[in-house]
Amino acid sequence: MVANYGSIILNYNLSITQAMTTYENGIFNGGDSALTGSGSFYLLPGGTFISGHTSGINGNIQCSGTKFFSDSARYHFNGTSAQVVGIYLPDTVKSIIIENASSGVAQMGRMIVRDTMLFISGNFYTGPDTVFLMPEARIEGEKPNSYIVGHLNYSKYVGTGSSDFGGMGVGISSGSDDLGNMMVHRISGVQGLVVL
């Protein structure tokens, strides 16, 4: 159990036979190790999951029992080799942090960000998939060699107001024309493109 404001760091593989639960404000840091055995794993709303495993969350959580990963939790990928997020990452996440300067992190399926996608180091590769930002979500910390490579979508009611579209590198000033709902699709990388 990882209680409120508690943390656990796996420095080696650990076999469990009961449930391991990470509560609100608790931090589970799997490093590049794995939970194995017949136990279960629960990441509750407000908890944080840190993965340094090349297979992402799936590499860290290999136990055979029930697995639950909240869409109101935070996910942090900080490996030292190329990583995938893993298929256990929920389709919708509260926030995600990318900190892998060596080879970056690859997406596996559609992903919706409700709050923040923060770049510390390394790229995030969408492949054929897309990152969707909710209207209140933001991209922070993008810079050369540390940004989304691939598809990013953002949709918001703009009306006559201004918007920086979640910090995705394009903006619109306020004016008298009511633009209604706007969607921006950004493609970064070799075939970069922004479509309004």
Stockholm file with secondary structure:
# STOCKHOLM 1.0

chainA/1-196         MVANYGSIILNYNLSITQAMTTYENGIFNGGDSALTGSGSFYLLPGGTFISGHTSGINGNIQCSGTKFFSDSARYHFNGTSAQVVGIYLPDTVKSIIIENASSGVAQMGRMIVRDTMLFISGNFYTGPDTVFLMPEARIEGEKPNSYIVGHLNYSKYVGTGSSDFGGMGVGISSGSDDLGNMMVHRISGVQGLVVL
#=GR chainA/1-196 SS CBCTTCEEECSSCEEESSEEEECTTCEEECTTCCEEESCEEEECTTCEEEECSTTHHHHHBCCSSCEEECTTSEEEECCSSCEECCTTSCSEEEEEEEECTTTCEECCSCEEEEEEEEEEESCEEEEEEEEEECTTCEEECCBTTBSEEEEEEEEEECTTSCBCGGGSSCCBCCCSSCCCEEEEEEEESTTCEEEC
#=GC SS_cons         CBCTTCEEECSSCEEESSEEEECTTCEEECTTCCEEESCEEEECTTCEEEECSTTHHHHHBCCSSCEEECTTSEEEECCSSCEECCTTSCSEEEEEEEECTTTCEECCSCEEEEEEEEEEESCEEEEEEEEEECTTCEEECCBTTBSEEEEEEEEEECTTSCBCGGGSSCCBCCCSSCCCEEEEEEEESTTCEEEC
//
